[in-house]
Amino acid sequence: MRTVEDAVGSVLSGAISAITQRSIFNRLGGLARTPVGQLGPVERQTVLKELEGSLRLFARGSSAELLAACDRVLSESTAPAAGGSQRGGGGTVGTAGIAGTGVIAAKGINKTFAVEQEKDIATARLEAWSEAVRIGLSKFTAVKVATAVSELARNIVFYAGKGTVELRAHEDERGPSLHIVATDRGPGIEPRKLEEIWGGTYKSQRGMGKGLLAVKKLVTDFHMDTVPGKGTTVTCVFRGER
Amino acid sequence: MKRSTAASTGSDGRSRASDQSLAIIQIRNCLLVSIQTELHDRLALDLQEALMERVRTAGARGVILDVSAVEVIDSYITRILNDIGKSVRFMGAECYIVGIRPAVAMTLIEMGVELDSVHTALNLDLALERLELLQ
């Protein structure tokens, strides 16, 4: 059976990169694997809303066209409104899938993501990117935001095992800003290691050992609390130029 | 419709296979890899090994990694690219990274992260041209 991912993928392939498509489908969660025929009107709207945000970012000029094409392929065999209650297992999975992504609306809403596996790094990165663009940060700043979140999420997966990344959008007289809070209850960082990290001499087994220093250089404000044996919290702020 | 689905990241077998390994394409005596998927430890190591083996068997002079589809390059990915560059250089070939996006380049500069074990070129054509000159 043709799933949302198949249908939307057929429209998007060639227009946006495979990596971006995968990130979009990751964001859709269970909805991406729901057969188009079992998609209720509410779920269809959710899918389109997600796509709209992502396409504005990645397809730029052709986003309206692509969105209309996605709308068409999803309408081809969408269940009528009355059929909503007769949805099978697919619909239930879909509903669970949107619970986390449904809270994207007005400014000032916080979003928190659990980070545990490598695929969560990509999800956190894309979320950060779209959030940065949504609140009006420049395209270049959005890439910096995504890179910083990538570094922080990677640190969580590599060294703490699991943790969370929180995004908070702010707006004040100086313009929009995005606050990123990465928290884990991992091993923390020993003072001596910390000295090496900030001195740029630290070398890790798996990465470059320069992730934290890199984040610090990218952001407007940076703050880190780390307690050996207890965990680490990194708070940083990206501010838009106005 | 069917054709384009196969090229997408749909649930068909072909794209799932590409999650586990990256295709290495030979153009004259250069090896080309287009990075379209998330690089992680296992995949990067497999790619590095496969490239070194292919450099040896094909007698390749250059390896070109196309990252034009990669929207974010962080310090971890940079390390992977540098490691591949180093190992290829040990084999006597040169490694070119092509298609780095402007925003990605700006970010890497600000982070103070170096891509110093590889060459870079704007696109595939220019990388091939420069590798040709090495003859």
Interface residues (C-beta under 8 A of the other chain):
Chain A: T3 E5 D6 G9 S10 L12 S13 G14 S17 A18 I19 T20 Q21 R22 F25 R33 E118 K119 I121 A122 R125 W129 K139 F140 A142 V143 K144 A146 T147 S150 E151 R154 G200 R206 G207 M208 K210 G211 L213 A214 V215 K217 L218
Chain B: M1 S4 T5 A7 S8 T9 G10 S11 S15 Q36 T37 E38 H40 D41 A69 V70 E71 V72 I73 D74 S75 Y76 T78 R79 R101 P102 A103 V104 M106 T107 E110 M111 G112 V113
